[in-house]
Amino acid sequence: MREAAANHPHKVKALLQAGADVNAVYAVNGLHGTALDWATVHNDVDLVRVLVTAAGADPANVELTDAFWQAWSVRRAKTDPGYALYLAVREGRTADAMRLIAEGANVNFVDEEGDITCLMLVAQEGNPELVRALVEAGADVNAVAFGFASPTTRTALMCAAVKNHRYVYQFLAPLTDPYELKRAEWVFKRPKLREIDKKLVRAAAANLSDNVKLHLKAGADVNAVYDRHGNNVYLTALGWAVGFADIVGYGDIDLVRVLLKAGADPNVKFNDGSSAIWRAREACERRKDTLVPCWPSWFDHGYRGATRR
């Protein structure tokens, strides 16, 4: 709608009452969008609410171009220094980020979709100068992102640890909560893996027994610990195999046996403090009817004494 693009909310409401198509797409200077899109651009919360609820606009029924979103982003950045800082950090514009920090922009701006802070992004990119500037300006070192690392959490220190940015890690470590420090330290100090080791864990994570056997035969490290899905969950192939054996109707214990026979150590600790044998104990306690055959193997490997942390 033209009136929405021109930021005339009262006229938009009048047109809606007159029966205007709420999902019609209107173009201004090559930017195509619905009334809902334009209301979003103008940050008109009241009109957005009217369009979505009263008028029944469909948020999915849009035809947005990159230019449209760019225009929205530029407009918001002009009125929200915190968002402008976030954009500068995300786009790698260090000089602009430094200027915005000096001007007092909100250094704890949080990405609304993933709970990501500027400090997390910079730590992940490994920019020591910008990390220090953000921290000195009051950035929360212990802010936790949930959406960024679902189903686990991630801090700025963890971001640096995952990417092995040593200088950033060493700067943030003394400032980080002890519990989060311990988690990040495990990741930072983990041994570097060969591609064949990663393939083994991936195969186990997909419950592909034949592939697991091939990778073991090719010399893969049966006790390699790897973050298969990139969500900060580091397990061995055996850890994944135990997980599948715990899912009724999906997996069985054949892969567990294969890995144990190949020398898998069920006591290797994962980054959450658990181990394959600890997970097996939990599984057997829940699934006695389906996992009885695996009990003898786990008892032979010290099942009775399995603990977490």
Secondary structure, 3 states (H helix, E strand, C coil): CHHHHCCCHHHHHHHHHCCCCCCCCEEECCEEECHHHHHHHCCCHHHHHHHHHHCCCCCCCCCCCHHHHHHHHHHHHHHCHHHHHHHHHHCCCHHHHHHHHHCCCCCCCECCCCCCEHHHHHHHHCCHHHHHHHHHCCCCCCCCECHHHCCCCECHHHHHHHCCCHHHHHHHHHHCCHHHHHHHHHHHCCCCCCHHHHHHHHHHHCCCHHHHHHHHHCCCCCCCCEECCCCCCEECHHHHHHHHHCCCCCCCCHHHHHHHHCCCCCCCECCCCCEHHHHHHHHHHHCHHHHHHHHHHHHHCCHHHCCCC
